[in-house]
Amino acid sequence: MALEKKYPAGDRGMVIWFTGLSGAGKTALSRSVSLQLTAGGNKVEILDGDEVRESLSRGLGFCREDRDENVRRIGFVARLLARNGVVVLVSAISPYRQSRDDVRRAVERDELPFVEVLIRAPIEVLIERDPKGLYKKALAGEIRNFTGISDPYEEPESPGLVVDSSSESVGESTARLMSFLRRAELDQIERAQDHPEQAIESADRQSMQEGC
Amino acid sequence: MALEKKYPAGDRGMVIWFTGLSGAGKTALSRSVSLQLTAGGNKVEILDGDEVRESLSRGLGFCREDRDENVRRIGFVARLLARNGVVVLVSAISPYRQSRDDVRRAVERDELPFVEVLIRAPIEVLIERDPKGLYKKALAGEIRNFTGISDPYEEPESPGLVVDSSSESVGESTARLMSFLRRAELDQIERAQDHPEQAIESADRQSMQEGC
């Protein structure tokens, strides 16, 4: 496999892209997966949509053009990190199929794996959860361009994994994703255990926003 | 040294920030240094100002606020890379001291080295060189906010290295910078030679722009 030649064990980057509506559980799942991957000896960074709005995309809004530009920037940074051996967990609504597919193509051009994970739950469940009170505002017409309410969401046509957070715990989803990576021979846990001296990095970070 | 504990040889990131007027030689020097560092076993990425205008800062202009935002974004990405073991060469006019110092503080908070390199040449020399024809346009008033002509440039107060590209070749400057890194014990060439299996990465990339 070409990748093996370029990326020694424990030093092969990839992009795992979590997409789905607000409140579906992207952030929780990416954090949980991050802990597993870090424990397995991988370098991991989380690029979280809300945080990236502040660090890379201040001034961008939520019309399609700005959302696509935001996804493009996240993709650019994810590629830079992944080609340097980092497992990048992107957690972003990223509602448009085209822009996600553009990132996938760019990552794969670098001969790096791109794994798309769709996280969903019935809209009634999301409206019921509503941890940030955003659905309430969107339904009251106080937020425009709100994905799933007043803005479209395009599901991936063939995601690597589909998670329904209304019927599965974060722990269960994490285990399924780790198992998926293992089956796809994308995990580095076994190999990393043979190299305990490898650098272990972790993740942290900031907050968000503005309008088209 | 704290850094040694966290970053194994050949896997310690840092940021080398080339600042100076347009045409001073930032891009040429960063490319030359990149070759040396890559040959020494380092992972290297170049974040070039012109290219970053397209990949991270599309829509930003050249007023102070936008220039500072551009530098902030470059700094954010440089930190992400550096803390994952990449030597990041930033080549950007970055005319304002405050914004460069903000990045330095953020990088140093991560316990990573930040080396500022000032590249300069007499303004008459730059006007004479003018490879992109930009000085001509700026002097004719066709470009506003042009650093060094119609916009300020604030030199670093204590740069790690000062390069005068009118009196020194790119090769000489490269040798001086490598020697500086060695003296500061920031180079990893000797150590990297003990670890030939380390991943070697390189750099490539895009183009620019818009207005305040």
Interface residues (C-beta under 8 A of the other chain):
Chain A: K6 Y7 P8 D11 K43 E45 S55 L56 R58 G59 E69 R73 F76 V77 L80 L81 R83 N84 G85 V86 E197 Q198 A199 E201
Chain B: K6 Y7 P8 D11 K43 E45 S55 L56 R58 G59 E69 R73 F76 V77 L80 L81 R83 N84 G85 V86 E197 Q198 A199 E201
